Amino acid sequence: MQKRRINRQTWKYVYRTFFDVLMVLMFTWTFSYFWRDRLNMLQPIAFLNKGNLLIEIIYALLSFSFIMMLGGFGFGRGRKSALLIGQTVAMLMTNVIALGITTLVIGRVLFIQYILSQYLMIMLINTAELFVYTIIVTDLYRRIFPPFELLQIYGKYQNTLPHKMNLRDDKYHIDASISYTEELEEVFACIDRYDAVLINDIPSEVKNKILKYCFDRDKRVYFTPKISDILVKYSAEVNVVDTPLYLCRNLGMSLPQRFVKRIIDIVLSSIGIVIASPIMLAVAIAIRLYDHGPAIYKQVRCTRDQREFKMYKFRSMVQNAEKDGKARLAAENDDRITPVGRFIRATRLDELPQLFNIFMGDMSIVGPRPERPQLIREYQSTIPEFAYRTHVKAGLTGYAQVYGRYNTTSYDKLKLDIIYVQRQSLALDLQLILMTICVVFMKDSTQGLEEGATNANVLGERKDTEETGDGDPAESAQEREDGASETGETEESCGQQEVDILATDEEK
């Protein structure tokens, strides 16, 4: 079993590496053809072999970097649609930068129109190459590497994890389940018969024994982390004595990093306001013409250290959408959403006024989504750790918006936000900004909840059980709508992208 597993993982790595490199070379070859035969000749003195090679290396490095940041090297992990979107956005960004470099190198305004036409051809060819290449490589991967046969070890409470895993039947197949209350010897005997184990919400004491058993037998294990697991995961190793030590700094960004982050927020929000002004004007006019109501509403939200501020957003629902005072989540085909609102929600245009919040310093480009003060108090009564989100400034987009869905539970979104709090850096911010562009095109990120969801079932009735691990406090919870009118109208948060957060480092 061990030898077969090692061979399987080795061949997966070889397969992915080979086709990842081949994809970058495919992009670079297309660019090289146009550069050497059509663009290089526009220079007063054309580059020779070394100059051409340097330009091609720069293009290849740009392609590799953007594809890496946007998750395009995910053959066999992500859905084909997600891969294609990430790869396409990476290709567009690479060619935009290459276009700028080419224009500067040639340095002749007379040829700008011709240069643009050539890069348009490059992008069209790249797009066609991507669709054919990704579909073939992904389908071939799934034929060569069948899904893992999993044994689920479950706890007392039902949750949606098995359903989520089964949605990725190309990667996982839950072949059998057994309760953690069975005799440990019987559980161990079952583990030996399967490729991997899914530990689903069981007490920490039992989980630790199973983890050690699986480690001893080189068995792959999947489990959902508790908040304490996340805090430990991003700690630093300290080698000052002969006893292993971990250090949780819990300080976030340094002062210079926070200063640079603020400068970036000001610059990007200023550029965004200028570029988006015509769009915001058109949206405001459309909302006013539809029902003559206000185009923008303000609502009190909390940012860093739970400081309150007024957040701006375009109104996407009818006026007095929650006239009974109960906050309701947006459901599929919710009749409270206006036709204009449905469009601006799907395209994320309803979020544009928050650029002013970012410019004024109330929010950042990247950070946990701001919550209402009363909801924070409600969440903290069940999950005290909910306050950890406000260790950083609230953001327009964030880790939970990129790696979660709109209908991801509150507890799971909290864990994603805490991952950002622990990992925050300027490099991660850049990656999340770029990935948000991809997420905008994901349908799952705008999916509503079932009819009848309200704040009454926001966190469920169970209390937090971080120490025992016997049940998530919000597993049955439905996430509340992210934006709301001054009277309580609920709105949708920034887009999210489905990713496989259960994948191990070896899979990634």
Residue pairs with C-beta under 8 A, 6 or more apart in sequence:
1 217
1 218
2 217
2 218
5 195
5 218
5 220
6 218
8 145
9 506
11 144
11 145
12 76
12 145
12 507
15 75
15 76
15 141
15 144
15 145
16 73
16 75
16 76
19 75
19 137
20 67
20 73
20 75
23 67
23 72
23 73
23 87
23 133
24 60
24 63
24 64
24 67
25 60
26 129
26 133
27 59
27 60
27 63
27 91
27 94
27 126
27 129
28 56
28 59
28 60
28 63
30 122
30 125
30 126
30 129
31 56
31 59
31 95
31 98
31 122
32 52
32 56
32 59
34 118
34 119
34 121
34 122
35 52
35 55
35 56
35 59
35 102
36 52
38 118
39 102
39 106
39 115
39 118
40 46
40 47
40 52
42 106
42 108
42 111
42 114
42 115
43 105
43 106
43 107
47 54
47 55
55 101
55 105
58 98
58 101
59 94
59 98
62 93
62 94
62 97
62 98
63 90
63 91
63 94
66 72
66 89
66 90
66 91
66 93
66 94
66 434
67 73
67 86
67 87
67 90
69 90
69 430
69 431
69 434
69 435
70 86
70 87
70 89
70 90
70 434
70 435
70 438
71 78
71 82
71 83
71 86
71 435
71 438
71 499
72 83
72 86
72 87
72 90
74 82
74 83
74 86
75 83
75 134
75 137
75 138
75 141
76 138
76 141
76 142
76 145
76 170
76 171
77 171
77 500
77 503
77 507
77 508
78 86
78 498
78 499
78 500
79 498
80 134
80 135
80 138
81 442
82 438
82 442
82 497
82 498
82 499
83 134
83 138
84 130
84 131
84 134
85 438
85 441
85 442
86 435
86 438
87 130
87 134
88 127
88 130
89 434
89 437
89 438
91 123
91 126
91 127
91 130
92 123
93 434
95 119
95 122
95 123
95 126
98 119
99 115
99 116
99 119
102 115
102 119
103 112
103 115
106 115
142 170
147 169
147 170
147 171
147 172
147 173
148 171
148 172
148 173
148 195
148 196
148 220
149 173
149 175
149 194
149 195
149 196
150 165
150 172
150 173
150 174
150 175
150 194
150 195
150 196
150 197
150 198
150 222
151 174
151 175
151 176
151 177
151 178
151 190
151 191
151 193
151 194
151 196
151 197
151 198
152 162
152 174
152 176
152 177
152 178
152 197
152 198
152 200
153 177
153 178
153 179
153 180
153 187
153 197
153 198
153 199
153 200
153 202
153 210
154 162
154 177
154 178
154 179
154 180
154 200
154 201
154 202
155 179
155 180
155 200
155 201
155 202
155 203
155 470
155 471
156 201
156 470
156 471
157 201
157 462
157 470
157 471
157 472
157 475
159 200
159 201
159 472
159 475
159 476
160 475
161 198
161 200
161 201
161 224
162 174
162 177
162 198
162 200
165 172
165 174
165 198
165 502
166 172
166 173
166 174
168 500
171 500
172 198
174 198
175 194
176 190
176 194
178 186
178 187
178 190
180 187
180 202
180 203
180 206
184 206
184 209
187 210
188 213
191 197
191 210
191 213
191 214
191 217
191 219
192 217
195 220
196 219
196 220
196 221
196 222
197 210
197 214
197 219
197 220
197 221
197 222
198 222
198 223
199 207
199 210
199 211
199 221
199 222
199 223
200 223
200 224
201 224
201 469
201 470
201 471
201 472
201 475
202 210
202 469
202 470
203 468
203 469
203 470
204 226
204 467
204 468
204 469
207 223
207 469
210 221
211 221
211 223
213 219
214 220
214 221
220 504
222 502
222 504
224 472
224 502
225 233
225 415
226 466
226 469
227 385
227 388
227 414
227 415
227 418
227 466
228 466
230 415
230 418
230 419
230 422
231 248
231 418
231 422
232 246
232 248
233 422
234 248
234 419
234 422
234 423
235 246
235 247
235 248
235 249
236 246
236 247
236 248
236 249
237 244
237 245
237 246
237 247
238 245
238 246
238 247
239 245
252 258
252 391
252 392
252 421
252 424
253 261
253 424
253 425
253 426
257 425
257 426
260 426
261 364
261 426
261 429
262 361
262 364
264 365
264 426
264 429
265 358
265 359
265 361
265 364
265 365
266 359
268 358
268 365
269 355
269 356
269 358
269 359
269 365
270 359
272 352
272 355
273 355
273 356
273 359
276 352
276 355
279 349
279 352
280 314
280 349
280 352
280 353
283 295
283 314
283 340
283 344
283 349
283 350
283 352
284 295
284 296
284 314
285 295
286 340
287 293
287 294
287 295
287 314
287 315
287 338
287 340
287 341
288 295
290 338
290 339
290 340
291 318
291 319
291 338
293 315
293 318
293 319
294 315
294 319
295 314
295 315
296 312
296 313
296 314
296 315
296 353
297 312
297 313
297 315
297 485
297 486
297 489
298 310
298 311
298 312
298 486
299 310
299 311
299 313
299 372
299 483
299 484
299 485
299 486
300 308
300 309
300 310
300 311
300 372
300 373
301 308
301 309
301 310
301 311
301 370
301 371
301 372
301 373
301 394
302 308
302 309
302 370
302 371
302 372
302 373
302 376
302 390
302 394
303 309
303 362
303 363
303 370
303 390
303 393
303 394
304 390
304 391
304 392
304 393
304 394
305 390
305 391
306 373
306 376
306 387
306 390
308 373
309 357
309 362
309 363
309 370
310 362
311 354
311 357
311 362
311 363
311 370
311 483
312 353
312 354
312 356
312 357
313 350
313 351
313 353
313 354
313 483
313 491
314 344
314 349
314 350
314 351
314 352
314 353
315 341
315 350
315 485
315 489
316 337
316 338
316 340
316 341
316 342
316 344
316 345
316 350
316 483
316 491
316 492
317 334
317 336
317 337
317 338
317 341
317 485
317 489
317 490
317 491
318 336
318 337
318 338
319 485
320 487
320 489
321 328
321 336
321 485
321 487
321 488
321 489
321 490
322 328
322 484
322 485
322 487
322 488
322 489
322 490
323 487
325 488
326 454
326 455
326 456
326 488
327 454
327 455
327 480
327 481
327 484
327 488
327 490
328 336
328 453
328 454
328 455
328 481
328 490
329 448
329 449
329 453
329 454
329 478
329 479
329 480
329 481
329 490
330 336
330 337
330 345
330 448
330 449
330 481
330 490
330 491
330 492
331 448
331 449
331 450
331 451
331 452
331 453
332 447
332 448
332 449
332 450
332 451
333 448
334 448
336 489
337 345
341 350
343 349
344 350
345 446
345 491
345 492
346 446
347 440
348 440
348 494
348 495
350 483
350 491
350 492
351 396
351 483
351 494
354 363
354 396
355 396
357 363
358 364
358 365
358 396
362 394
363 370
363 393
363 394
363 395
363 396
364 392
364 393
364 394
364 395
364 396
365 395
365 396
365 397
365 429
365 433
366 395
366 396
366 397
366 398
366 420
366 428
366 429
366 432
366 433
367 392
367 393
367 394
367 395
367 396
367 398
367 420
368 389
368 390
368 392
368 394
368 395
368 398
368 399
368 400
368 417
368 420
368 421
369 394
369 395
369 398
369 400
369 401
369 482
369 493
369 494
370 394
371 379
371 389
372 484
375 455
375 458
375 480
376 386
376 387
376 390
378 455
378 458
378 459
379 386
379 410
379 414
379 458
379 459
380 386
380 387
382 459
382 460
382 463
382 464
382 473
382 474
383 410
383 411
383 414
383 459
383 464
383 473
383 474
384 464
385 414
385 418
385 464
385 466
386 414
388 414
388 417
388 418
388 421
389 414
389 417
389 418
389 421
391 421
392 420
392 421
392 424
396 494
397 432
397 433
397 436
397 494
397 495
398 417
398 420
398 432
398 494
399 416
399 417
399 419
399 420
399 423
399 432
400 408
400 413
400 416
400 417
400 420
400 496
401 436
401 439
401 445
401 493
401 494
401 495
401 496
402 432
402 435
402 436
402 439
402 496
402 497
402 499
403 416
403 496
403 497
403 499
403 501
404 412
404 413
404 416
404 496
405 444
405 445
405 447
405 496
405 498
406 444
406 445
406 446
406 447
406 448
406 449
406 479
406 492
406 493
406 496
407 447
407 448
407 449
407 478
407 479
408 416
408 479
408 496
409 472
409 474
409 475
409 476
409 477
409 478
409 479
410 458
410 459
410 474
410 477
410 479
410 480
411 459
411 472
411 473
411 474
411 475
411 477
412 474
413 479
414 474
416 501
420 428
420 432
435 497
436 494
436 495
438 497
439 445
439 494
439 495
439 496
439 497
440 495
442 495
442 496
442 497
442 498
444 496
444 497
444 498
445 494
445 495
445 496
445 497
446 492
446 495
448 492
449 478
449 479
450 478
453 478
455 480
457 476
457 477
457 478
458 474
458 477
458 478
458 479
458 480
459 473
459 474
459 477
460 473
460 474
460 475
460 476
460 477
462 471
462 472
462 473
462 475
462 476
463 473
464 473
465 471
465 472
465 473
480 490
481 490
481 491
481 492
482 490
482 491
482 492
482 493
482 494
483 489
483 490
483 491
483 492
483 493
484 490
484 491
485 491
500 507
